[in-house]
Amino acid sequence: MELRRVLGPWAAASIVVGTVIGSGIFLVPRAMILRVGTPRMVFVVWVVGGLLTLAGALTYAELAAAIPEAGGEYAYLREAYGPLWGFLYSWTQMWVAKSGSIATLGTGFFYYLTNFFPRLEGIFYTISLPLGPHGGPLEFRYGQLLAMGLILMLAWLNYYGVKLGGNVQVAVTVVKVGLIAFIVLAGLGFGHAPTSAAAPVAPLSTTGFFAALVAALWAYDGWNNLSMISSEVRDPHKNLPRALIAGTLAVIAIYLMANWAYFHVLTAAEVAATPTVAAEMMRRIMGAPGANAVSVAAMISIFAALNGSILTGSRVPYAAARGGYFFRAIGSVHPHYRTPAVSIVALSVWAALLVLSGRYEQLFTLVIFPSWILYGMTTASVIVLRRKRPDLPRPYRTLGYPFVPVLFVLAAAALVVSTLRDSPRESLLGIFLILLGLPFYYYWKKHLPGGSGRVNS
């Protein structure tokens, strides 16, 4: 059994836009202003993060068109550096990056639902050991149970067919972009700009800039997800590059417009004082109904990002298993629904358990650190493959090559070093979880060689 190419260009574009725009645009502006101090610098960070994301998308477009296989980066790293690096990517996505991203989105969903049901913040059990955020006790909240249920429900939906999951992605993405447009128009059209420039809420520093950039890149994270489902996109040589580039540009524009609306209504100090910036802005304009409207928009946005993450992320461990470098059952395809059913269930169950591990900011730092190590290596692989595989068909070639890939790799390296210095606990835990995969790799290499690792090429 093989996966089928049933996703069209609209589904491909909605995976990019719908998966990127999740909870970050509603939650991270506060973290950014606390790091860089002024609205102007917040916009600088958004632009820098957007340009880095675009550089990555331009590079991935060449890789996706040349190697339209399930697993995305898994296939690119395998072809460029050998099966070890492809395995480490799939291992990291399964246990840390993609599962952690899904858990973070689920956590963001329940944050916004507490506006309607405050009791979800209630703690029903505490483990008095330093296992929680910042080394504190681990607290379990009712809302976390709801987030776990949402993740498992979307896993069930995607179990029954990629076309069903793709159609849901298109519909929910259209709705959420419309709701965000309404919020932006309300802020710019009916809000009142602050009368005078206020003092910075924090001093600007290099460390603070990179910490804010981590938050912005978390909000942009997901632009690469389309490549993971390359083997199920129709006419991939055309649709993959177009969807990656157009989708990324659309996200950058939406983020800048949303932040323009926020700072048109709120001062820097007011943004720094509230974790739910969009809700506070709409509360100023429309009162409680406006804040409730933002909560609904945020939950719909997160719902689309969760669906897209499960739809795409499950293809990475599936691709590794098909190559013999993961649990064999995860490489199976459902005989009727033609989905990687076991992989969908395994990823979603693990992500649901990770919801219990911590709060929002600690989760996204844990996710972004190992992700950007491998993003940098994947982007560099476009240079490696130009030399190693000059015969590889390349329907699309990276605009600005080699400067665009090199810029992205250098920025990724700087970001990784800065994150390690600023959040050593979460970063070192991410490294440990990556290295934990090495014994498994050598076991599977020795005992489960499998096939070539190429899936639906």
TIZAKOL-468284 format. One record per residue (C-alpha): x, y, z; residue in one letter. Coordinates in steps of 0.05 Angstrom, whole numbers, plus 5000, padded with zeros to 4 digits. Layout:
TIZAKOL-468284
- X, Y, Z, type
- X, Y, Z, A
...
This chain:
TIZAKOL-468284
- X, Y, Z, type
- 5000, 5000, 5000, M
- 5024, 5070, 4983, E
- 5000, 5140, 4998, L
- 4960, 5176, 4942, R
- 4970, 5244, 4910, R
- 4901, 5275, 4924, V
- 4918, 5345, 4952, L
- 4910, 5403, 4903, G
- 4941, 5472, 4903, P
- 4890, 5503, 4951, W
- 4900, 5448, 5002, A
- 4976, 5456, 4995, A
- 4972, 5532, 5006, A
- 4924, 5524, 5064, S
- 4973, 5476, 5098, I
- 5026, 5530, 5096, V
- 4982, 5588, 5119, V
- 4937, 5547, 5166, G
- 4994, 5511, 5200, T
- 5038, 5572, 5210, V
- 4984, 5618, 5237, I
- 4965, 5585, 5302, G
- 4969, 5614, 5372, S
- 5034, 5652, 5364, G
- 5005, 5716, 5333, I
- 4957, 5722, 5392, F
- 5006, 5706, 5447, L
- 5079, 5723, 5430, V
- 5077, 5799, 5421, P
- 5081, 5806, 5497, R
- 5143, 5763, 5500, A
- 5174, 5803, 5444, M
- 5161, 5873, 5473, I
- 5189, 5850, 5540, L
- 5253, 5832, 5505, R
- 5264, 5890, 5457, V
- 5226, 5946, 5492, G
- 5193, 5986, 5436, T
- 5140, 5974, 5382, P
- 5190, 5995, 5328, R
- 5238, 5940, 5349, M
- 5181, 5890, 5352, V
- 5167, 5905, 5279, F
- 5241, 5897, 5263, V
- 5241, 5829, 5295, V
- 5178, 5808, 5257, W
- 5210, 5831, 5191, V
- 5276, 5795, 5206, V
- 5239, 5732, 5225, G
- 5196, 5737, 5163, G
- 5256, 5746, 5117, L
- 5291, 5687, 5149, L
- 5228, 5645, 5140, T
- 5223, 5667, 5067, L
- 5296, 5648, 5056, A
- 5281, 5580, 5084, G
- 5218, 5573, 5041, A
- 5256, 5593, 4977, L
- 5308, 5540, 4992, T
- 5258, 5486, 5012, Y
- 5220, 5499, 4948, A
- 5279, 5472, 4907, E
- 5286, 5411, 4952, L
- 5211, 5396, 4953, A
- 5205, 5400, 4877, A
- 5267, 5357, 4867, A
- 5251, 5304, 4920, I
- 5175, 5303, 4929, P
- 5175, 5247, 4980, E
- 5138, 5234, 5045, A
- 5175, 5261, 5105, G
- 5204, 5325, 5074, G
- 5267, 5341, 5111, E
- 5277, 5267, 5127, Y
- 5287, 5254, 5053, A
- 5330, 5316, 5041, Y
- 5378, 5301, 5099, L
- 5382, 5228, 5080, R
- 5401, 5245, 5008, E
- 5451, 5299, 5029, A
- 5485, 5270, 5090, Y
- 5464, 5197, 5095, G
- 5411, 5158, 5134, P
- 5437, 5177, 5204, L
- 5416, 5250, 5195, W
- 5350, 5232, 5164, G
- 5337, 5187, 5224, F
- 5356, 5240, 5275, L
- 5308, 5288, 5242, Y
- 5251, 5238, 5244, S
- 5268, 5220, 5316, W
- 5269, 5293, 5336, T
- 5203, 5308, 5301, Q
- 5169, 5249, 5334, M
- 5192, 5258, 5405, W
- 5208, 5333, 5410, V
- 5195, 5381, 5353, A
- 5130, 5363, 5320, K
- 5099, 5330, 5380, S
- 5120, 5389, 5423, G
- 5091, 5438, 5373, S
- 5025, 5401, 5374, I
- 5026, 5401, 5450, A
- 5041, 5476, 5450, T
- 4982, 5490, 5404, L
- 4937, 5449, 5448, G
- 4960, 5489, 5508, T
- 4946, 5554, 5472, G
- 4876, 5529, 5455, F
- 4858, 5517, 5527, F
- 4888, 5585, 5548, Y
- 4836, 5620, 5504, Y
- 4780, 5574, 5525, L
- 4791, 5597, 5598, T
- 4760, 5664, 5577, N
- 4694, 5626, 5575, F
- 4708, 5572, 5627, F
- 4757, 5599, 5680, P
- 4754, 5535, 5719, R
- 4797, 5502, 5665, L
- 4857, 5536, 5698, E
- 4843, 5498, 5762, G
- 4895, 5448, 5786, I
- 4871, 5378, 5799, F
- 4937, 5345, 5816, Y
- 5009, 5367, 5834, T
- 5074, 5328, 5834, I
- 5120, 5360, 5885, S
- 5184, 5348, 5846, L
- 5224, 5397, 5802, P
- 5193, 5370, 5738, L
- 5151, 5431, 5718, G
- 5169, 5497, 5684, P
- 5231, 5532, 5712, H
- 5245, 5471, 5756, G
- 5181, 5480, 5797, G
- 5129, 5428, 5816, P
- 5090, 5396, 5760, L
- 5018, 5419, 5761, E
- 4962, 5386, 5722, F
- 4903, 5430, 5701, R
- 4834, 5412, 5676, Y
- 4847, 5450, 5612, G
- 4904, 5405, 5596, Q
- 4857, 5346, 5594, L
- 4813, 5384, 5545, L
- 4874, 5400, 5501, A
- 4893, 5326, 5501, M
- 4822, 5308, 5479, G
- 4825, 5358, 5422, L
- 4891, 5330, 5396, I
- 4863, 5259, 5397, L
- 4799, 5281, 5362, M
- 4838, 5311, 5304, L
- 4881, 5249, 5301, A
- 4816, 5209, 5292, W
- 4794, 5256, 5236, L
- 4860, 5250, 5198, N
- 4859, 5175, 5207, Y
- 4801, 5171, 5158, Y
- 4835, 5202, 5098, G
- 4884, 5255, 5075, V
- 4832, 5286, 5029, K
- 4784, 5295, 5088, L
- 4840, 5326, 5129, G
- 4859, 5371, 5071, G
- 4787, 5395, 5060, N
- 4780, 5411, 5134, V
- 4846, 5449, 5129, Q
- 4822, 5492, 5071, V
- 4755, 5508, 5104, A
- 4783, 5526, 5172, V
- 4840, 5567, 5143, T
- 4792, 5610, 5102, V
- 4750, 5622, 5165, V
- 4809, 5641, 5208, K
- 4841, 5688, 5157, V
- 4774, 5723, 5152, G
- 4769, 5730, 5228, L
- 4840, 5757, 5233, I
- 4823, 5807, 5178, A
- 4763, 5829, 5218, F
- 4806, 5840, 5280, I
- 4857, 5880, 5240, V
- 4804, 5924, 5209, L
- 4771, 5936, 5276, A
- 4837, 5957, 5307, G
- 4858, 6003, 5251, L
- 4789, 6031, 5237, G
- 4759, 6040, 5306, F
- 4818, 6041, 5354, G
- 4851, 6104, 5379, H
- 4927, 6108, 5374, A
- 4968, 6124, 5437, P
- 4976, 6200, 5442, T
- 5051, 6201, 5456, S
- 5111, 6156, 5452, A
- 5125, 6121, 5517, A
- 5191, 6100, 5547, A
- 5218, 6031, 5527, P
- 5191, 5976, 5573, V
- 5259, 5941, 5571, A
- 5330, 5958, 5549, P
- 5351, 5933, 5481, L
- 5407, 5882, 5479, S
- 5433, 5829, 5432, T
- 5409, 5774, 5478, T
- 5341, 5806, 5483, G
- 5336, 5813, 5407, F
- 5351, 5740, 5395, F
- 5303, 5719, 5450, A
- 5249, 5760, 5416, A
- 5269, 5729, 5350, L
- 5258, 5660, 5380, V
- 5187, 5680, 5398, A
- 5175, 5708, 5327, A
- 5203, 5646, 5294, L
- 5158, 5602, 5337, W
- 5099, 5643, 5308, A
- 5127, 5631, 5238, Y
- 5143, 5558, 5251, D
- 5106, 5509, 5206, G
- 5125, 5539, 5139, W
- 5163, 5475, 5125, N
- 5105, 5428, 5140, N
- 5081, 5423, 5069, L
- 5146, 5388, 5049, S
- 5129, 5331, 5098, M
- 5067, 5313, 5057, I
- 5100, 5321, 4989, S
- 5082, 5250, 4967, S
- 5007, 5267, 4971, E
- 5007, 5333, 4932, V
- 4985, 5331, 4859, R
- 5034, 5359, 4808, D
- 5087, 5370, 4863, P
- 5139, 5401, 4816, H
- 5093, 5462, 4808, K
- 5047, 5462, 4868, N
- 5100, 5453, 4922, L
- 5144, 5514, 4905, P
- 5084, 5559, 4891, R
- 5048, 5541, 4956, A
- 5111, 5548, 4999, L
- 5130, 5616, 4973, I
- 5061, 5647, 4965, A
- 5038, 5619, 5032, G
- 5099, 5647, 5069, T
- 5091, 5716, 5038, L
- 5017, 5716, 5059, A
- 5035, 5698, 5131, V
- 5087, 5754, 5135, I
- 5035, 5805, 5111, A
- 4982, 5780, 5160, I
- 5030, 5783, 5219, Y
- 5053, 5854, 5204, L
- 4982, 5879, 5195, M
- 4960, 5846, 5260, A
- 5017, 5878, 5300, N
- 5002, 5946, 5267, W
- 4931, 5940, 5295, A
- 4955, 5920, 5364, Y
- 5003, 5979, 5372, F
- 4953, 6026, 5340, H
- 4908, 6015, 5400, V
- 4954, 5995, 5457, L
- 5018, 6025, 5485, T
- 5081, 5984, 5493, A
- 5069, 5980, 5569, A
- 4998, 5955, 5558, E
- 5022, 5901, 5509, V
- 5075, 5880, 5559, A
- 5023, 5875, 5614, A
- 4976, 5826, 5579, T
- 4991, 5756, 5551, P
- 4929, 5760, 5506, T
- 4944, 5823, 5465, V
- 4891, 5815, 5412, A
- 4837, 5803, 5464, A
- 4857, 5865, 5503, E
- 4857, 5907, 5439, M
- 4787, 5884, 5420, M
- 4763, 5895, 5492, R
- 4784, 5968, 5485, R
- 4743, 5975, 5422, I
- 4682, 5931, 5433, M
- 4683, 5913, 5506, G
- 4674, 5841, 5530, A
- 4642, 5817, 5465, P
- 4703, 5840, 5427, G
- 4750, 5801, 5473, A
- 4706, 5740, 5466, N
- 4708, 5746, 5390, A
- 4784, 5744, 5393, V
- 4782, 5682, 5436, S
- 4738, 5648, 5385, V
- 4784, 5670, 5328, A
- 4845, 5645, 5366, A
- 4814, 5577, 5379, M
- 4794, 5569, 5306, I
- 4865, 5590, 5286, S
- 4896, 5539, 5333, I
- 4847, 5486, 5310, F
- 4871, 5495, 5238, A
- 4944, 5494, 5259, A
- 4934, 5431, 5300, L
- 4899, 5396, 5243, N
- 4955, 5416, 5195, G
- 5009, 5394, 5243, S
- 4979, 5325, 5254, I
- 4965, 5317, 5179, L
- 5037, 5333, 5159, T
- 5078, 5313, 5220, G
- 5054, 5241, 5220, S
- 5088, 5231, 5152, R
- 5158, 5239, 5181, V
- 5161, 5178, 5227, P
- 5122, 5140, 5173, Y
- 5177, 5156, 5121, A
- 5232, 5134, 5170, A
- 5196, 5069, 5185, A
- 5188, 5055, 5111, R
- 5263, 5061, 5105, G
- 5274, 5012, 5162, G
- 5296, 5063, 5214, Y
- 5236, 5066, 5259, F
- 5184, 5019, 5289, F
- 5159, 4976, 5231, R
- 5085, 4985, 5246, A
- 5090, 5060, 5239, I
- 5108, 5051, 5166, G
- 5042, 5016, 5149, S
- 4987, 5047, 5106, V
- 4914, 5035, 5122, H
- 4887, 4989, 5067, P
- 4821, 5028, 5060, H
- 4835, 5100, 5080, Y
- 4906, 5101, 5051, R
- 4934, 5140, 5109, T
- 4995, 5126, 5154, P
- 4944, 5108, 5208, A
- 4992, 5079, 5261, V
- 5039, 5139, 5253, S
- 4981, 5188, 5262, I
- 4959, 5153, 5326, V
- 5030, 5146, 5355, A
- 5049, 5219, 5343, L
- 4983, 5246, 5370, S
- 4983, 5203, 5433, V
- 5054, 5225, 5450, W
- 5037, 5298, 5436, A
- 4977, 5292, 5481, A
- 5021, 5267, 5537, L
- 5070, 5325, 5526, L
- 5013, 5373, 5542, V
- 5023, 5353, 5614, L
- 5097, 5371, 5613, S
- 5096, 5447, 5620, G
- 5068, 5515, 5601, R
- 5068, 5553, 5536, Y
- 5134, 5591, 5534, E
- 5176, 5532, 5559, Q
- 5145, 5487, 5507, L
- 5159, 5532, 5448, F
- 5232, 5541, 5470, T
- 5240, 5466, 5475, L
- 5211, 5459, 5405, V
- 5248, 5515, 5370, I
- 5318, 5497, 5392, F
- 5326, 5427, 5361, P
- 5282, 5448, 5302, S
- 5330, 5503, 5281, W
- 5391, 5458, 5286, I
- 5359, 5413, 5234, L
- 5329, 5470, 5193, Y
- 5399, 5498, 5184, G
- 5426, 5430, 5162, M
- 5368, 5419, 5115, T
- 5378, 5487, 5082, T
- 5452, 5473, 5074, A
- 5434, 5408, 5040, S
- 5411, 5447, 4978, V
- 5485, 5466, 4969, I
- 5509, 5396, 4985, V
- 5461, 5365, 4935, L
- 5480, 5414, 4880, R
- 5550, 5384, 4885, R
- 5532, 5312, 4904, K
- 5472, 5303, 4857, R
- 5481, 5350, 4798, P
- 5438, 5303, 4756, D
- 5378, 5311, 4802, L
- 5319, 5343, 4764, P
- 5306, 5412, 4793, R
- 5241, 5442, 4765, P
- 5251, 5502, 4812, Y
- 5318, 5531, 4832, R
- 5328, 5574, 4894, T
- 5323, 5648, 4881, L
- 5387, 5683, 4904, G
- 5428, 5618, 4908, Y
- 5476, 5610, 4943, P
- 5468, 5674, 4984, F
- 5397, 5659, 5008, V
- 5414, 5590, 5035, P
- 5478, 5614, 5067, V
- 5442, 5672, 5101, L
- 5391, 5625, 5130, F
- 5444, 5576, 5155, V
- 5484, 5632, 5189, L
- 5421, 5660, 5222, A
- 5401, 5590, 5245, A
- 5470, 5580, 5277, A
- 5466, 5648, 5313, A
- 5396, 5632, 5337, L
- 5415, 5564, 5364, V
- 5474, 5593, 5403, V
- 5432, 5650, 5431, S
- 5376, 5603, 5452, T
- 5426, 5556, 5486, L
- 5453, 5615, 5526, R
- 5385, 5645, 5542, D
- 5347, 5580, 5558, S
- 5399, 5528, 5575, P
- 5352, 5480, 5611, R
- 5303, 5472, 5554, E
- 5359, 5473, 5501, S
- 5401, 5420, 5535, L
- 5339, 5377, 5544, L
- 5326, 5383, 5469, G
- 5398, 5362, 5453, I
- 5393, 5303, 5502, F
- 5329, 5279, 5469, L
- 5362, 5282, 5400, I
- 5423, 5243, 5423, L
- 5379, 5192, 5457, L
- 5361, 5168, 5388, G
- 5431, 5145, 5370, L
- 5428, 5075, 5402, P
- 5361, 5063, 5368, F
- 5390, 5083, 5301, Y
- 5447, 5033, 5306, Y
- 5399, 4979, 5330, Y
- 5353, 4989, 5270, W
- 5412, 4995, 5223, K
- 5438, 4928, 5246, K
- 5373, 4890, 5254, H
- 5320, 4926, 5212, L
- 5355, 4950, 5148, P
- 5288, 4954, 5111, G
- 5288, 4982, 5041, G
- 5318, 5043, 5008, S
- 5279, 5092, 5050, G
- 5249, 5125, 4989, R
- 5174, 5133, 4995, V
- 5129, 5152, 4936, N
- 5185, 5186, 4899, S
